[in-house]
């Protein structure tokens, strides 16, 4: 450990003395102060707070990501190029200790910059939302929507859904109407969407219902109902309806008539006393419009936002998640720097970063099996057609499946977006990000770098 800390201390001292550190520090200060002044929101204090948190910290993360990649790639590769690496490796220091020392020396200044940026953003936010600047209504909106940590409570799976989906799948397979390139999992997802679309469609005078299981909570904290609706009518129209909250026994606890526009996000406040003791609550929407069908999108069923914590700890956990994301990026950069020169290592690191950003696209491509255009058979009978798998499609499929498998543990909720919209950033999310990005993936990269670097010939003579 003394060797690791010694290498980390030398790396940190060099970083603090370099002009790069001061340049990044100055650039971060200018970004944090300048972005809220140049980007206009919706004119509300809530919109301003979202911009200050989301946009500003996203830019901060981007600047620190660039600095992490360049400094990480140069930490080992430049010492190899300058023929100074043997001064470290000639001492009783192995390649693994060198990697951890460089990583610790890189991430300590990055951690300080993350905390510095977060402290300035928090200070500016608190200064602009102080009681003397806002009305009581605006303060109440901020406490309920932004300066809070609310947990999303999704509705329970409808009773009998699995049996109905199984029956739909069997019927489709027996009828021979399933395309040859559709897997059973894709067919099951399509059947589920069909079931949910039918269940979440309310014709005039009809109702749709959802059951939620809520934890015990403070009745002084209201519950927020969030949902979107579409309509059978073209364009954005106003639809009248009524929300009814009741317990499983059918006792009505709260009801509210609403008139909202389609294709927009709608929110309603439900008194906290409705579910203060926790347990099941049934929400029913009744369509009171006479000339239009209300459709709740399949991918966004109504959800309840329930108070789960304060803003300060939510904000701190968000900063730590940003740091853990940068920690993995630093591990990638240092590992690439152990194999390649600085420019090549930076290029490979940026490519790896792009793959992480494309994980949603890679996951969708991994679900497919046909990537080539559908061939024309020119009227040939079905029994004479060549339905054998295309080797290219098989190879591309396994490439996407492999990439999706590797990057699946890195998928997580957008903590910064959740924090800026008053969503709860839990300890479980923080722990999952730390486990996979810092312990597992960074540890694997350290082992790979140590194995490769220990076999590398250092300080070769100039030609």
C-alpha positions in Angstrom: 0.0 0.0 0.0 2.9 2.4 0.7 4.0 2.1 -2.9 0.5 2.8 -4.2 0.1 5.9 -2.0 3.6 7.1 -3.0 2.8 6.8 -6.7 -0.6 8.5 -6.1 1.0 11.3 -4.2 3.5 12.0 -7.0 0.7 11.9 -9.6 -1.5 14.3 -7.5 1.4 16.7 -6.9 2.1 16.8 -10.6 -1.6 17.4 -11.4 -2.0 20.2 -8.9 1.1 21.9 -10.2 0.1 21.6 -13.9 -1.7 24.3 -15.8 -4.2 21.8 -16.9 -5.7 21.5 -13.4 -6.0 25.3 -13.1 -7.5 25.5 -16.6 -10.1 22.9 -15.8 -10.9 24.6 -12.5 -11.4 28.0 -14.2 -13.4 26.5 -17.0 -15.7 24.8 -14.6 -16.3 28.0 -12.7 -17.2 29.8 -15.8 -19.5 27.1 -17.0 -21.4 26.9 -13.7 -21.9 30.6 -13.6 -22.5 31.2 -17.3 -24.8 28.3 -18.3 -27.9 29.4 -16.2 -27.4 32.9 -17.6 -27.4 31.8 -21.3 -29.9 29.0 -21.3 -33.5 30.1 -20.9 -36.1 27.8 -19.3 -39.8 28.0 -19.2 -39.9 31.1 -17.1 -40.7 29.4 -13.9 -38.5 28.9 -10.8 -38.9 25.2 -11.2 -37.6 25.3 -14.8 -34.6 27.5 -13.7 -33.7 24.9 -11.0 -33.9 22.1 -13.5 -31.5 23.9 -15.8 -29.1 24.8 -13.1 -28.9 21.2 -11.9 -29.3 19.1 -15.0 -27.6 21.2 -17.8 -24.8 22.6 -15.6 -23.7 19.3 -14.1 -24.0 17.6 -17.4 -21.5 20.1 -18.9 -19.3 19.7 -15.8 -19.4 15.9 -16.3 -18.5 16.3 -20.0 -15.5 18.6 -19.2 -14.3 16.3 -16.5 -14.7 13.3 -18.8 -12.4 14.9 -21.4 -9.9 15.8 -18.7 -10.0 12.3 -17.2 -9.5 10.6 -20.6 -6.5 12.8 -21.6 -4.8 12.7 -18.2 -5.5 9.0 -17.7 -4.1 8.0 -21.1 -1.0 10.2 -20.6 -0.3 9.0 -17.0 1.6 5.8 -18.0 2.1 6.2 -21.8 4.0 9.5 -21.5 6.4 8.0 -18.9 7.0 5.1 -21.3 7.6 7.5 -24.1 9.9 9.7 -22.0 11.9 6.6 -20.8 11.2 7.5 -17.2 9.0 4.6 -16.3 12.0 2.4 -15.4 12.7 4.7 -12.4 9.4 3.5 -10.9 9.5 -0.1 -12.1 13.1 -0.7 -11.1 11.9 -0.3 -7.5 9.9 -3.1 -5.7 6.7 -2.0 -7.5 4.7 -4.4 -9.6 2.4 -3.4 -12.5 -0.8 -3.7 -10.5 0.5 -1.3 -7.8 1.6 1.1 -10.6 -2.0 1.0 -12.1 -3.7 1.6 -8.7 -1.3 4.4 -7.8 -1.9 6.1 -11.1 -5.7 5.6 -10.8 -5.8 6.9 -7.3 -3.6 9.9 -8.2 -5.9 10.7 -11.1 -9.3 10.3 -9.4 -8.4 12.3 -6.3 -8.2 15.6 -8.1 -11.3 14.6 -10.2 -13.2 13.9 -6.9 -12.2 17.3 -5.6 -13.4 19.0 -8.8 -16.7 17.1 -8.7 -17.3 18.2 -5.1 -16.2 21.8 -5.9 -18.6 22.0 -8.8 -21.4 20.5 -6.8 -20.8 22.9 -3.9 -21.0 25.9 -6.3 -24.2 24.7 -8.0 -25.8 24.0 -4.6 -24.8 27.5 -3.3 -26.2 29.3 -6.4 -29.4 27.2 -6.1 -29.9 28.0 -2.5 -29.2 31.7 -3.0 -31.8 32.0 -5.8 -34.5 30.1 -4.0 -34.1 31.8 -0.6 -37.5 32.8 1.0 -37.0 36.5 0.3 -36.9 35.8 -3.4 -39.9 33.6 -3.8 -43.6 33.7 -3.0 -45.2 31.0 -0.7 -46.7 29.3 -3.8 -43.3 29.1 -5.5 -41.6 27.7 -2.4 -44.4 25.1 -2.1 -43.9 24.0 -5.7 -40.1 23.7 -5.2 -40.6 21.6 -2.1 -43.0 19.3 -3.8 -41.4 19.0 -7.3 -37.6 19.8 -7.2 -36.1 20.2 -3.8 -37.2 16.8 -2.7 -36.5 13.1 -3.3 -39.7 11.3 -4.5 -39.8 7.6 -5.3 -41.7 6.3 -8.4 -44.3 3.8 -7.4 -45.4 1.8 -10.4 -48.8 -0.1 -10.5 -48.8 -3.8 -9.8 -49.1 -6.3 -12.6 -52.8 -6.8 -13.5 -54.3 -10.0 -12.2 -54.5 -12.7 -14.9 -52.2 -11.0 -17.3 -49.7 -13.8 -17.5 -52.4 -16.4 -18.2 -54.0 -14.2 -20.9 -50.6 -13.5 -22.5 -49.8 -17.2 -22.6 -53.1 -17.9 -24.2 -52.5 -15.2 -26.9 -49.1 -16.7 -27.6 -50.4 -20.2 -28.0 -53.2 -19.0 -30.2 -50.8 -17.2 -32.5 -48.4 -20.1 -32.7 -51.2 -22.5 -33.5 -52.6 -20.3 -36.1 -49.3 -20.0 -38.0 -49.5 -16.2 -38.2 -46.1 -15.6 -36.5 -43.3 -14.4 -38.8 -40.4 -16.8 -39.1 -37.9 -14.2 -37.9 -39.8 -13.5 -34.7 -38.6 -15.2 -31.5 -41.0 -16.4 -28.8 -39.7 -13.7 -26.5 -40.6 -11.0 -29.1 -44.0 -12.6 -29.6 -44.6 -12.6 -25.8 -43.7 -8.9 -25.6 -46.1 -8.1 -28.5 -48.9 -10.0 -26.8 -48.2 -8.2 -23.5 -48.4 -4.8 -25.3 -51.7 -5.9 -26.9 -53.1 -6.9 -23.6 -52.1 -3.6 -21.9 -53.3 -1.5 -24.8 -56.8 -3.1 -24.5 -56.8 -2.7 -20.7 -55.7 0.9 -20.7 -58.2 2.1 -23.3 -61.2 3.9 -21.9 -64.2 4.6 -24.1 -66.7 7.3 -23.2 -68.3 6.4 -19.8 -65.9 3.5 -19.1 -63.1 3.3 -16.5 -59.5 2.0 -16.2 -58.0 0.9 -12.9 -54.5 0.3 -11.4 -53.5 -1.1 -8.0 -50.5 0.4 -6.1 -48.7 -0.9 -3.0 -47.4 2.1 -1.0 -45.1 2.2 2.0 -46.1 3.9 5.3 -45.4 7.6 5.1 -45.9 11.0 6.6 -49.4 12.2 5.8 -48.2 15.8 5.7 -46.3 14.9 2.4 -48.7 14.8 -0.6 -48.6 12.2 -3.3 -48.2 13.2 -6.9 -50.1 11.4 -9.6 -48.2 11.6 -12.9 -49.6 10.3 -16.3 -50.0 11.0 -20.0 -53.0 10.3 -22.1 -53.8 10.1 -25.8 -57.1 10.2 -27.6 -58.9 8.7 -30.6 -59.3 12.3 -31.9 -56.5 13.8 -34.0 -54.3 16.5 -32.4 -54.1 17.8 -28.9 -57.6 17.9 -27.4 -59.0 18.4 -23.9 -60.5 15.3 -22.3 -62.7 15.3 -19.2 -62.4 12.6 -16.6 -62.4 11.8 -12.9 -59.8 10.1 -10.7 -61.1 8.0 -7.8 -58.7 6.7 -5.1 -60.1 3.9 -2.9 -58.9 1.1 -0.7 -59.2 -2.6 -1.7 -62.6 -2.8 0.0 -64.0 -0.1 -2.3 -64.1 2.7 0.2 -63.6 6.0 -1.7 -60.7 8.0 -0.1 -60.4 10.8 -2.7 -61.9 11.8 -6.0 -61.1 14.7 -8.3 -62.6 15.7 -11.7 -60.1 16.8 -14.3 -59.9 18.3 -17.7 -56.5 17.8 -19.3 -55.0 18.0 -22.8 -53.7 14.9 -24.6 -50.1 14.3 -25.5 -48.8 16.3 -22.5 -47.5 15.4 -19.0 -50.2 15.8 -16.4 -49.8 15.9 -12.6 -52.3 15.9 -9.8 -51.8 16.1 -6.1 -53.4 13.5 -3.8 -53.6 14.2 0.0 -51.0 12.3 1.9 -53.6 11.0 4.4 -55.1 8.8 1.6 -52.3 6.3 2.1 -50.4 7.4 5.2 -50.5 3.9 6.7 -49.3 2.3 3.6 -50.7 -0.8 1.9 -52.8 -1.1 -1.3 -54.5 1.8 -3.0 -56.7 1.5 -6.1 -56.8 4.3 -8.6 -59.6 4.4 -11.2 -59.9 6.8 -14.1 -63.4 7.4 -15.5 -63.7 8.9 -19.0 -66.4 11.6 -18.7 -65.9 12.8 -22.3 -68.8 12.0 -24.7 -67.0 12.1 -28.0 -63.5 10.6 -27.5 -61.7 7.5 -26.2 -58.9 8.0 -23.7 -55.8 5.9 -24.2 -53.1 5.5 -21.6 -49.8 4.7 -23.4 -48.6 1.2 -22.9 -45.0 2.2 -22.0 -46.0 4.9 -19.5 -48.8 3.7 -17.1 -49.8 6.2 -14.4 -47.4 6.4 -11.5 -47.4 7.8 -8.0 -44.5 9.9 -6.8 -44.1 9.4 -3.0 -41.8 11.4 -0.7 -38.7 9.3 0.2 -36.1 11.8 1.3 -34.7 15.4 1.3 -32.9 17.2 -1.5 -29.4 17.5 0.1 -28.7 13.8 0.4 -30.3 13.2 -3.0 -27.9 15.8 -4.5 -24.9 14.3 -2.7 -25.6 10.8 -3.9 -26.0 12.2 -7.5 -22.5 13.8 -7.2 -21.1 10.5 -6.0 -22.6 8.6 -9.0 -21.1 11.2 -11.4 -17.7 10.5 -9.7 -18.1 6.7 -10.0 -18.9 7.1 -13.7 -15.7 9.2 -14.1 -13.8 6.6 -12.1 -14.6 3.9 -14.6 -13.6 6.2 -17.4 -10.3 6.9 -15.7 -9.8 3.1 -15.4 -10.4 2.7 -19.1 -8.0 5.6 -19.9 -5.2 4.3 -17.7 -5.5 0.8 -19.1 -5.4 2.0 -22.7 -2.4 4.2 -21.8 -0.6 1.1 -20.5 -0.9 -0.5 -24.0 -0.8 2.4 -26.5 0.6 5.8 -27.0 -1.4 8.8 -25.7 -3.3 9.7 -28.9 -4.2 6.1 -29.7 -5.2 5.4 -26.1 -7.4 8.5 -26.1 -9.1 7.4 -29.3 -9.8 3.9 -28.0 -11.1 5.4 -24.7 -13.5 7.7 -26.5 -14.7 4.8 -28.6 -15.4 2.8 -25.4 -17.3 5.8 -24.0 -19.4 6.0 -27.2 -20.3 2.3 -26.8 -21.6 3.0 -23.2 -23.7 5.9 -24.5 -25.1 3.6 -27.3 -26.2 0.8 -24.9 -29.9 1.4 -25.6 -29.3 1.0 -29.3 -27.0 -2.0 -28.8 -29.7 -3.7 -26.6 -32.4 -3.1 -29.3 -30.1 -4.5 -32.0 -29.3 -7.6 -29.8 -33.0 -8.4 -29.8 -33.0 -8.8 -33.6 -31.9 -11.7 -35.7 -32.2 -10.4 -39.3 -30.0 -7.5 -40.3 -29.9 -7.9 -44.0 -32.6 -6.7 -46.4 -35.4 -9.2 -47.0 -34.6 -11.1 -50.2 -37.0 -11.3 -53.1 -38.2 -14.8 -54.0 -40.0 -13.7 -57.3 -43.1 -15.8 -56.6 -41.2 -19.0 -55.6 -43.3 -21.5 -53.5 -42.6 -21.3 -49.8 -41.1 -24.9 -49.8 -38.5 -23.8 -52.4 -37.3 -20.7 -50.6 -34.0 -20.7 -48.7 -34.9 -20.0 -45.1 -31.5 -20.9 -43.7 -29.9 -18.3 -41.4 -27.6 -15.8 -43.1 -24.0 -16.3 -41.7 -23.5 -12.6 -41.7 -26.6 -12.1 -39.7 -25.6 -14.8 -37.2 -22.2 -13.2 -36.7 -23.6 -9.6 -36.3 -26.2 -11.0 -33.9 -23.6 -12.6 -31.6 -21.5 -9.4 -31.8 -24.4 -7.3 -30.5 -25.4 -9.9 -27.9 -21.8 -10.0 -26.6 -21.7 -6.2 -26.4 -25.1 -6.1 -24.7 -24.0 -8.7 -22.2 -20.9 -6.8 -21.3 -22.6 -3.4 -21.0 -25.9 -4.7 -19.3 -24.5 -4.2 -15.7 -23.6 -0.6 -16.6 -27.2 0.4 -17.4 -28.8 2.4 -14.7 -31.2 5.2 -14.2 -30.1 8.7 -15.1 -29.3 10.0 -11.6 -28.8 13.6 -12.8 -32.1 13.7 -14.5 -33.8 12.2 -11.5 -32.3 14.7 -9.1 -33.2 17.7 -11.3 -36.9 16.5 -11.4 -37.2 15.7 -7.7 -36.9 12.0 -8.2 -35.3 9.9 -5.4 -31.7 8.7 -6.0 -31.5 5.8 -3.7 -28.6 4.2 -1.9 -29.3 1.0 -3.9 -28.6 2.8 -7.1 -25.5 4.4 -5.7 -24.3 1.0 -4.5 -25.0 -0.7 -7.8 -23.0 1.9 -9.7 -20.1 1.6 -7.2 -20.2 -2.2 -7.4 -20.1 -2.5 -11.1 -18.2 0.6 -12.3 -15.6 0.9 -9.5 -15.1 -2.6 -8.0 -15.9 -5.1 -10.8 -15.2 -3.3 -14.1 -12.3 -1.1 -12.9 -10.8 -4.2 -11.1 -11.0 -6.2 -14.3 -9.4 -3.4 -16.3 -6.6 -3.2 -13.6 -5.9 -6.9 -14.0 -5.8 -6.7 -17.8 -3.5 -3.7 -17.7 -1.2 -5.3 -15.1 -1.0 -8.5 -17.1 -0.2 -6.7 -20.4 2.1 -4.1 -18.9 4.2 -6.7 -17.0 5.0 -8.3 -20.4 5.8 -5.0 -22.1 9.4 -4.1 -22.8 10.2 -0.7 -21.2 12.8 1.9 -22.0 13.8 0.5 -25.3 16.7 2.3 -27.0 15.9 5.0 -29.5 16.3 4.1 -33.1 
